């Protein structure tokens, strides 16, 4: 899931950033919910909601005495921030707690913590920046058991060149283990009274829904779904040239009651809106606890996101101005043990249990025989959409600076009502 400019600004001096800074401090010092940091054979930092505890315990038991340090982190933004901070720690060898910096205080400078993750969850949105800034290392295909069974779309997602751009000839920069999509949630009772239910992006423009929609505060998602409705791609490089786009954005703006990066479901729960567009991981959590709501993946295709295992880069040592950077130290964990973690995540039983017990699906379930899956998975079209819908869907790819500027300009004009 990609953050908006407002989300990035939220990481500054406010309560949320303070908590994230404190979380980064604790992780950097090796405080975790499982294992014993520092002495562990393998250190894994993961998105808290993305892995069931039972799977973590099962993997630990399979190692015959070797210890795994599992460190849950609340958000993908915090994980990326820690990836940046940990690289600075490795390079600088001295460290000032982000907690002190967040408070605007100088604080004590201490010796850099030695704790470092062998694997870390990263949202696919952050791959490009992580590669460009040399925060992560490419992976060896031969050390990824199950790579050939990973569906081609997910292989393509993590093959990137040195600039972080998608490339068929690029190196492998991550191992996807969970994915989801942009979806539509709605009040069942409200639509029973209307006499129809949403099925596709077109429905957002129906007169019945005037001022009854809550949307993400996210230009790539909102402009992207509008482009999709017009028969284009979420990854359009020149949206200014798309006929009828500004008219469609103006008409959609008239339908929307509220925008939010992370509270887009609240208006639906408060019955202030009848329909919300958001990420399937959030919507699946809502559906599981409240039967008053339904959801659908638009039939014309949608935007996808993935949680990916990456390897944080080792600190670089420079022998001369003309030489290439090389790792200053060797990775802490054994490569065979490290590859066992990816093998475990990708095996069939783990893939099914992860998909049932979390709010995202394993990519390993996409291309197999779905008739053999448990009904809990096979019949859940929000978690695991029909293949025909998936074939029309796409991950949000990195855009050029020129394209990003066009999206931002369109977004500002739309929100100001200039297309009405």
C-alpha positions in Angstrom: 0.0 0.0 0.0 1.5 3.3 -0.9 1.5 6.3 1.5 0.3 9.7 0.5 2.0 13.0 1.1 -0.2 13.5 4.2 0.9 10.1 5.5 4.6 11.0 5.1 4.0 14.3 6.9 2.4 12.4 9.7 5.8 10.9 10.4 6.9 14.3 11.7 6.4 15.6 15.2 3.1 14.3 16.3 1.8 11.5 18.6 2.0 8.9 15.8 5.5 9.8 14.9 6.6 9.7 18.5 5.2 6.2 18.9 6.9 5.1 15.7 10.2 6.6 16.8 9.9 4.8 20.2 9.1 1.6 18.3 12.2 2.0 16.1 14.3 2.6 19.3 13.0 -0.6 20.8 13.6 -2.7 17.7 17.1 -1.2 17.2 17.9 -2.2 20.8 16.7 -5.7 20.1 13.5 -5.8 22.2 11.2 -8.4 20.7 8.1 -10.5 21.4 9.9 -13.8 20.6 13.3 -15.2 20.8 16.4 -13.5 22.4 17.8 -10.8 20.3 21.6 -10.8 19.7 22.0 -14.5 20.4 19.4 -15.6 17.8 20.5 -17.6 14.8 18.0 -15.6 12.7 16.4 -12.2 13.2 13.1 -11.5 11.4 11.2 -8.2 11.6 7.7 -8.4 10.2 4.5 -6.5 9.8 2.6 -7.4 13.0 -0.7 -8.3 11.3 0.8 -10.3 8.4 1.8 -13.5 10.2 -0.2 -15.8 12.5 1.6 -16.5 15.8 1.0 -20.2 15.3 3.2 -20.2 12.2 6.0 -18.4 13.9 6.0 -21.0 16.7 5.9 -23.8 14.2 8.9 -22.5 12.3 10.8 -22.1 15.6 10.1 -25.7 16.6 11.3 -27.0 13.2 14.8 -25.7 13.8 15.9 -28.1 16.5 17.2 -25.7 19.1 18.3 -22.8 17.0 16.7 -19.6 18.1 14.7 -17.2 15.9 14.1 -13.6 17.0 10.7 -12.5 15.6 10.2 -8.7 16.0 6.6 -7.5 15.2 6.4 -3.9 13.9 3.0 -2.2 13.7 3.1 -0.5 10.3 4.9 -0.8 7.0 5.9 2.9 7.3 7.7 2.1 10.6 9.4 -0.9 9.0 10.8 1.3 6.2 11.8 4.0 8.6 13.7 1.4 10.7 15.4 0.1 7.5 16.7 3.6 6.9 17.7 4.2 10.5 19.5 0.8 10.8 21.6 1.5 7.7 22.6 4.9 9.1 23.5 3.2 12.4 25.7 0.6 10.6 27.5 3.3 8.6 27.9 5.9 11.4 28.8 3.5 14.2 27.3 6.0 16.7 23.6 6.6 17.2 21.2 9.1 18.7 17.8 7.7 19.6 15.0 8.7 17.2 12.9 9.3 20.4 15.2 12.1 21.3 15.2 13.5 17.8 11.4 13.3 17.6 11.3 15.4 20.8 13.6 18.0 19.3 16.3 17.3 21.9 19.9 16.5 21.4 20.0 13.5 23.7 23.0 11.2 24.3 25.1 9.7 21.5 25.8 6.1 22.1 27.5 3.2 20.5 25.5 1.8 17.6 23.3 -1.2 18.4 24.5 -4.4 16.8 21.0 -5.9 16.2 20.1 -6.2 12.6 17.4 -8.1 10.8 18.2 -10.9 8.4 14.7 -10.6 6.9 12.4 -7.6 7.0 8.9 -7.0 5.7 8.6 -4.3 3.2 5.6 -3.1 1.2 6.3 -3.3 -2.5 5.7 0.4 -2.8 9.0 1.0 -0.9 11.1 -1.4 -3.1 12.2 1.3 -5.6 13.5 3.7 -2.9 15.2 0.9 -1.0 17.1 -0.2 -4.0 18.0 3.3 -5.1 19.4 4.1 -1.6 21.1 0.7 -1.3 19.2 -0.2 1.8 18.6 -3.8 0.7 20.5 -6.6 -1.1 19.6 -8.6 -4.2 18.7 -12.2 -3.5 20.2 -15.3 -5.1 17.5 -17.2 -7.1 19.2 -20.5 -6.2 18.8 -19.7 -2.5 15.1 -19.2 -2.8 13.4 -22.6 -2.7 10.1 -22.4 -4.4 11.0 -19.4 -6.7 9.9 -21.3 -9.8 6.5 -22.0 -8.3 5.9 -18.3 -7.6 3.4 -16.9 -10.1 5.0 -14.8 -12.9 3.3 -11.6 -11.9 4.9 -11.7 -8.4 8.3 -12.6 -9.9 8.1 -9.6 -12.2 7.2 -7.4 -9.2 10.5 -8.0 -7.5 12.8 -8.1 -10.5 14.3 -4.6 -10.7 17.2 -2.7 -12.1 19.6 -0.6 -10.0 17.2 2.3 -10.2 14.4 0.2 -8.7 12.5 0.1 -12.0 10.7 -3.0 -13.2 13.0 -5.0 -15.5 12.8 -8.6 -16.9 16.6 -8.7 -16.8 16.8 -7.2 -13.3 18.0 -8.8 -10.1 15.6 -10.3 -7.5 15.1 -7.9 -4.6 12.5 -9.6 -2.5 10.4 -12.6 -1.8 6.6 -11.8 -1.8 4.7 -13.7 0.9 1.3 -11.9 1.1 -0.8 -9.7 -1.1 -4.1 -7.9 -1.3 -6.0 -5.4 -3.5 -8.0 -2.2 -3.7 -11.6 -3.2 -3.0 -15.1 -1.7 -2.5 -16.9 -2.2 0.9 -20.6 -1.3 1.3 -23.5 -1.4 3.6 -25.7 -4.4 2.7 -28.9 -2.9 4.0 -28.5 0.4 2.2 -28.0 -1.3 -1.2 -30.9 -3.7 -0.6 -33.1 -0.6 -0.5 -31.4 0.7 -3.7 -32.1 -2.6 -5.4 -28.6 -3.2 -6.6 -25.1 -4.0 -5.3 -21.7 -2.7 -6.5 -19.7 -4.8 -8.9 -17.3 -2.4 -10.6 -15.7 1.0 -10.6 -18.4 2.4 -12.8 -20.9 2.1 -9.9 -19.0 4.9 -8.0 -20.4 7.4 -10.5 -24.1 6.4 -10.2 -26.5 9.1 -9.1 -27.7 6.9 -6.2 -24.4 7.4 -4.5 -24.1 11.2 -4.5 -22.2 12.2 -1.3 -22.4 8.6 -0.1 -18.8 7.6 -0.7 -15.6 7.6 1.4 -12.3 7.3 -0.5 -8.6 6.9 0.2 -6.6 10.2 0.5 -4.3 8.7 -2.2 -3.8 10.1 -5.7 -2.4 6.9 -7.2 -5.4 4.9 -5.9 -8.2 7.4 -6.8 -6.9 8.6 -10.1 -5.8 5.1 -10.9 -9.3 3.6 -10.4 -10.7 6.4 -12.5 -8.2 5.6 -15.3 -9.2 1.9 -15.0 -12.9 2.9 -15.4 -11.9 4.7 -18.6 -10.1 1.6 -19.9 -6.6 2.7 -19.0 -4.0 1.4 -16.6 -3.3 2.4 -13.0 0.2 3.0 -14.1 -0.5 5.6 -16.8 2.6 7.7 -17.5 0.8 10.6 -19.1 -2.6 11.0 -17.5 -2.9 14.6 -18.9 -3.3 13.0 -22.3 -6.2 10.7 -21.3 -9.5 12.0 -22.8 -12.3 12.6 -20.4 -10.1 12.0 -17.3 -10.6 15.5 -15.8 -14.4 15.3 -16.4 -14.5 11.9 -14.7 -12.5 13.1 -11.7 -14.8 16.1 -11.4 -17.8 13.9 -11.4 -16.3 11.5 -8.8 -15.4 14.4 -6.5 -19.1 15.3 -6.5 -19.9 11.8 -5.2 -17.4 11.8 -2.3 -18.3 12.8 1.2 -14.8 12.3 2.8 -11.2 11.2 2.1 -8.9 9.6 4.6 -5.6 7.7 4.4 -6.4 5.3 7.3 -9.9 6.1 8.6 -11.9 5.6 5.4 -14.0 2.8 6.9 -15.2 4.9 9.9 -17.8 6.9 7.9 -19.2 3.5 6.7 -19.4 2.2 10.3 -21.1 5.4 11.4 -23.5 5.2 8.5 -22.4 8.6 7.2 -21.6 6.9 3.9 -22.9 3.8 2.2 -19.7 2.8 0.3 -16.0 3.0 0.9 -13.0 2.2 -1.3 -9.9 0.8 0.5 -7.4 -1.9 0.9 -8.7 -5.5 1.2 -6.7 -6.2 4.3 -8.7 -3.6 6.2 -12.0 -4.6 4.6 -11.5 -8.3 5.3 -11.0 -7.5 9.0 -14.3 -5.6 8.9 -16.2 -8.4 7.1 -14.9 -11.0 9.6 -16.3 -9.1 12.6 -19.5 -7.5 11.2 -22.0 -9.2 8.8 -23.8 -5.9 8.0 -21.2 -5.2 5.3 -20.3 -6.7 2.0 -17.3 -6.2 -0.4 -16.3 -6.8 -3.9 -13.2 -6.7 -6.1 -14.1 -4.7 -9.2 -14.6 -7.0 -12.2 -12.6 -4.8 -14.6 -9.5 -5.2 -12.4 -7.9 -3.4 -9.5 -4.6 -2.3 -7.9 -2.6 -4.9 -6.1 -0.2 -4.6 -3.2 2.3 -7.1 -1.7 4.2 -7.7 1.5 7.7 -8.7 0.6 10.7 -10.2 2.5 13.8 -8.2 1.9 17.4 -8.5 3.2 18.7 -5.3 4.7 22.1 -4.3 3.1 25.3 -4.9 5.0 27.4 -1.7 5.7 29.7 -0.9 2.8 33.5 -0.5 3.0 35.3 1.5 0.3 38.9 0.5 -0.3 39.6 3.3 -2.8 37.8 6.0 -4.8 37.7 3.9 -7.9 36.7 0.6 -6.3 33.2 -0.7 -6.0 31.5 -0.8 -2.6 31.7 -4.2 -0.9 30.2 -5.4 2.3 32.2 -4.5 5.4 31.1 -7.6 7.3 29.4 -10.9 6.5 25.7 -11.5 7.3 25.1 -12.7 10.8 22.9 -15.6 9.9 23.7 -18.8 8.1 22.5 -18.6 4.5 20.9 -22.1 4.6 19.0 -21.3 7.7 17.9 -18.0 6.2 16.6 -19.7 3.0 14.6 -22.1 5.2 12.4 -19.2 6.3 11.4 -18.4 2.7 10.9 -22.1 1.9 8.6 -22.3 5.0 6.6 -19.2 4.0 6.1 -20.6 0.4 5.2 -24.2 1.2 1.6 -25.1 0.5 0.4 -25.7 4.1 1.9 -22.5 5.3 0.5 -20.5 2.4 -3.1 -21.8 3.2 -2.8 -21.2 6.9 -1.4 -17.7 6.4 -4.2 -16.8 4.0 -6.9 -18.1 6.4 -5.5 -16.6 9.6 -4.4 -13.2 8.3 -6.1 -10.7 6.1 -4.0 -11.3 3.0 -3.5 -14.2 0.5 -0.3 -16.0 -0.2 0.8 -15.7 -3.9 1.3 -19.4 -3.9 -2.4 -19.9 -4.0 -3.0 -17.9 -7.2 -1.9 -20.3 -9.9 -2.7 -23.7 -8.4 -5.8 -25.8 -8.5 -8.3 -23.8 -6.5 -10.8 -26.7 -6.3 -8.5 -28.3 -3.8 -8.5 -25.3 -1.5 -10.6 -25.2 1.7 -14.0 -23.5 1.2 -12.8 -20.7 3.5 -10.3 -19.7 0.8 -12.0 -20.9 -2.4 -15.3 -19.1 -1.7 -13.7 -15.8 -0.4 -13.7 -13.7 -3.6 -12.3 -10.6 -1.8 -9.3 -12.5 -0.4 -8.8 -14.5 -3.6 -10.5 -13.0 -6.6 -11.3 -14.9 -9.7 -8.4 -15.4 -12.1 -10.1 -13.4 -14.8 -10.2 -10.4 -12.4 -6.6 -10.9 -11.4 -5.5 -11.0 -15.0 -6.9 -7.5 -15.4 -5.3 -6.2 -12.2 -1.9 -4.7 -11.7 0.6 -3.6 -9.1 1.3 0.1 -8.7 4.6 0.5 -10.6 7.2 3.3 -10.0 6.4 6.3 -12.1 8.7 9.0 -13.6 9.0 12.3 -11.9 7.1 13.9 -14.8 4.2 11.5 -14.3 4.2 12.0 -10.5 3.9 15.7 -11.0 0.9 15.2 -13.3 -0.8 13.0 -10.7 -0.2 15.6 -8.0 -1.5 18.4 -10.1 -4.6 16.5 -11.1 -5.2 15.5 -7.4 -4.9 19.1 -6.2 -7.3 20.3 -8.9 -9.8 17.5 -8.2 -9.8 18.2 -4.4 -10.3 21.9 -5.0 -13.3 21.2 -7.2 -11.7 22.7 -10.3 -13.0 20.0 -12.6 -16.7 20.5 -11.6 
